[in-house]
Amino acid sequence: MSGELVVGVSGSPSDPSRTSTLVAATVARLGQELEGSRTETVEIGPLLADLGAAPSRDAMSDRTRAALETVEAADVLVVGSPAFRAAYSGAFKLFFDWVGQYDLVDTPVLLTATGGSDRHALLVEHQMRPLFGFFQSTTLPIGVFGNERDFTKRDGGYDIDSVDLELRIDQAVTRALPLIRGGFATAGADVRRPADF
C-alpha cells in the first residue's frame, strides 16, 4: 500500500514554536521511512478563534473544517503539545474536542511534547496517551519529549540542536514502523461504530 497520509498536529498557540519544530521533524522522519507517503501539518494556533467561537462545525471557516477533516483522514498522526500546568495546551484540547469521536479508531498516533524542564516529560504518558485511548487510536510505543535546551532559536524559528532529541525521534519512528505497516495491511476492515447516545 502506498500514498499513506501522515499528518502532524501542533497544539502550540505560539509562532515560532518548539512544538511545531518537533512535530515537523517527526513527520519528516516518518515520511522518509514510509515510501510514497504524503505529509501535511496542521497548526492549531491560527484556528483558535474559530474553534473557540463556532457553535458547530458547519459554522466554522473552510480552513478550520479542512484541518479537522485532514486529521480525521490521516493514516498516521504525529501530535504534539507544549506543557501547560503539567497538561497539554488548551488549544490542543479544543481542537480535538471537534474531531469526530470515531474517526481516529485504530489510527496510529505518535505522541510528542515539549516543556521547559524534564519534569514535564510525563505529559506524554499521563495526559496525551489517555486522550487517544478515548478515540480508540493505536498510540505508538515511544513518545518524544523535547526540553527547551534541545532547541536553538534561529532566523525567527527554532532548530533542533540536540543529538539526544534526534535519537529519540529516530527510536520512536523505528519502533513505530512495524505497527504502522501492520495496520496498513489490515486497512479497509469494517470498523463498527457504536450508535451515538
C-alpha positions as CSV (number, residue, x, y, z in Angstrom):
1,M,0.0,0.0,0.0
2,S,1.4,3.4,-0.9
3,G,0.3,7.0,-0.7
4,E,-0.5,7.0,3.1
5,L,-1.2,10.3,4.6
6,V,1.0,11.3,7.6
7,V,-0.5,14.3,9.4
8,G,1.2,16.3,12.1
9,V,-0.7,18.4,14.5
10,S,0.9,21.1,16.6
11,G,-1.1,22.2,19.6
12,S,1.1,25.3,20.3
13,P,-0.6,28.7,20.2
14,S,2.8,30.3,19.6
15,D,4.7,31.1,16.5
16,P,7.5,30.3,16.3
17,S,7.1,27.1,18.3
18,R,9.4,24.4,19.6
19,T,6.4,22.0,19.5
20,S,5.9,22.7,15.8
21,T,9.5,22.1,15.1
22,L,9.4,18.8,16.9
23,V,6.2,17.7,15.1
24,A,7.6,18.7,11.7
25,A,10.9,16.8,12.3
26,T,9.0,13.7,13.4
27,V,6.6,13.9,10.4
28,A,9.5,14.3,8.0
29,R,11.3,11.3,9.6
30,L,8.2,9.1,9.2
31,G,7.8,10.4,5.6
32,Q,11.3,9.2,4.8
33,E,10.5,5.7,6.0
34,L,7.1,5.3,4.5
35,E,7.8,5.3,0.8
36,G,5.3,7.1,-1.3
37,S,3.6,8.7,1.7
38,R,2.2,12.2,1.7
39,T,2.7,14.6,4.6
40,E,0.8,17.5,6.0
41,T,1.0,19.6,9.2
42,V,-1.9,21.3,10.9
43,E,-1.0,24.3,13.1
44,I,-3.8,24.8,15.7
45,G,-2.7,28.4,16.7
46,P,-4.2,30.2,13.7
47,L,-7.5,28.3,14.1
48,L,-8.1,29.1,17.7
49,A,-10.6,32.0,17.3
50,D,-12.8,29.8,15.0
51,L,-12.5,26.7,17.2
52,G,-13.5,28.7,20.3
53,A,-16.3,30.7,18.9
54,A,-18.1,28.4,16.4
55,P,-21.3,26.7,17.8
56,S,-20.9,23.9,15.3
57,R,-18.5,22.6,12.6
58,D,-20.9,23.9,9.9
59,A,-20.3,27.4,11.3
60,M,-16.5,27.2,11.0
61,S,-14.4,28.6,8.2
62,D,-13.4,26.4,5.3
63,R,-9.8,26.4,6.6
64,T,-10.7,25.1,10.1
65,R,-13.1,22.4,8.7
66,A,-10.4,21.3,6.3
67,A,-7.9,21.0,9.1
68,L,-10.3,18.8,11.1
69,E,-11.1,16.7,8.0
70,T,-7.3,16.3,7.2
71,V,-6.7,14.9,10.7
72,E,-9.7,12.6,10.5
73,A,-8.5,11.3,7.2
74,A,-4.9,10.6,8.3
75,D,-3.4,7.2,8.1
76,V,-0.8,8.1,10.7
77,L,-0.9,11.1,13.1
78,V,2.0,12.8,14.9
79,V,0.6,15.0,17.6
80,G,2.4,17.5,19.8
81,S,1.7,19.9,22.6
82,P,3.7,22.2,24.8
83,A,3.3,21.5,28.5
84,F,0.9,23.9,30.4
85,R,0.5,23.2,34.1
86,A,1.7,19.6,33.5
87,A,-1.0,19.0,30.9
88,Y,-1.5,19.6,27.1
89,S,-2.4,23.0,26.0
90,G,-6.0,24.3,25.9
91,A,-5.5,24.8,22.2
92,F,-4.7,21.1,21.7
93,K,-7.7,20.0,23.7
94,L,-10.1,22.5,22.0
95,F,-9.0,21.2,18.5
96,F,-9.5,17.5,19.5
97,D,-12.9,18.4,21.1
98,W,-14.1,18.9,17.5
99,V,-12.6,15.8,16.0
100,G,-15.2,13.0,15.3
101,Q,-15.3,10.6,18.2
102,Y,-14.9,7.5,15.9
103,D,-12.8,9.0,13.1
104,L,-9.5,8.0,14.7
105,V,-10.3,4.4,15.6
106,D,-7.1,2.3,15.1
107,T,-5.2,5.3,13.6
108,P,-1.5,5.0,14.7
109,V,-0.6,8.1,16.8
110,L,2.9,9.1,17.6
111,L,2.9,11.4,20.7
112,T,5.3,14.3,21.2
113,A,5.5,17.2,23.7
114,T,7.8,20.0,24.7
115,G,8.4,21.7,28.0
116,G,10.7,23.9,30.0
117,S,12.2,21.1,32.0
118,D,12.3,17.3,32.2
119,R,9.7,17.2,34.9
120,H,7.1,17.8,32.1
121,A,8.1,14.6,30.3
122,L,5.3,12.5,31.8
123,L,2.8,14.7,30.0
124,V,3.0,12.2,27.1
125,E,2.1,9.2,29.2
126,H,-0.3,10.6,31.7
127,Q,-2.2,13.2,29.7
128,M,-1.8,12.5,25.9
129,R,-2.0,8.7,25.8
130,P,-5.4,8.6,27.7
131,L,-6.9,11.2,25.4
132,F,-6.1,9.0,22.3
133,G,-7.3,5.9,24.2
134,F,-10.7,7.7,24.3
135,F,-10.5,7.9,20.5
136,Q,-9.6,4.2,20.3
137,S,-6.5,5.1,18.4
138,T,-3.3,3.0,18.4
139,T,-0.9,5.0,20.4
140,L,2.6,4.1,19.4
141,P,5.1,2.7,21.9
142,I,7.5,5.5,22.3
143,G,6.6,9.2,22.8
144,V,9.1,12.0,22.2
145,F,9.7,14.8,24.7
146,G,11.8,17.9,23.9
147,N,13.2,20.2,26.6
148,E,13.9,23.8,25.9
149,R,17.6,23.1,25.9
150,D,17.1,20.8,22.9
151,F,16.3,23.8,20.6
152,T,18.1,26.8,19.3
153,K,16.3,29.9,18.0
154,R,17.5,31.0,14.6
155,D,16.1,33.3,11.9
156,G,12.7,33.7,13.5
157,G,12.2,30.0,14.2
158,Y,13.6,27.0,16.1
159,D,16.0,24.3,15.1
160,I,16.6,21.0,16.9
161,D,20.1,21.4,18.4
162,S,20.3,18.1,20.3
163,V,21.7,14.8,19.2
164,D,19.8,13.1,22.0
165,L,16.5,14.5,20.7
166,E,17.3,13.4,17.2
167,L,18.0,9.9,18.5
168,R,14.7,9.9,20.4
169,I,12.8,10.8,17.3
170,D,14.7,8.1,15.4
171,Q,14.0,5.5,18.1
172,A,10.3,6.4,18.2
173,V,9.9,6.1,14.5
174,T,11.8,2.9,14.2
175,R,9.7,1.2,17.0
176,A,6.5,2.6,15.3
177,L,7.1,1.3,11.8
178,P,6.2,-2.4,12.3
179,L,2.9,-1.4,14.0
180,I,2.1,1.2,11.3
181,R,2.9,-1.1,8.4
182,G,0.9,-3.9,10.1
183,G,-2.0,-1.6,10.4
184,F,-1.8,-0.8,6.7
185,A,-2.0,-4.5,5.9
186,T,-5.5,-4.6,7.5
187,A,-6.7,-1.2,6.4
188,G,-10.2,-1.2,4.9
189,A,-11.6,-3.6,7.5
190,D,-15.0,-2.5,8.6
191,V,-14.9,-0.6,11.9
192,R,-18.3,-0.9,13.7
193,R,-19.1,2.4,15.3
194,P,-21.5,2.4,18.3
195,A,-24.6,4.4,18.0
196,D,-24.4,7.9,19.4
197,F,-26.2,8.3,22.7
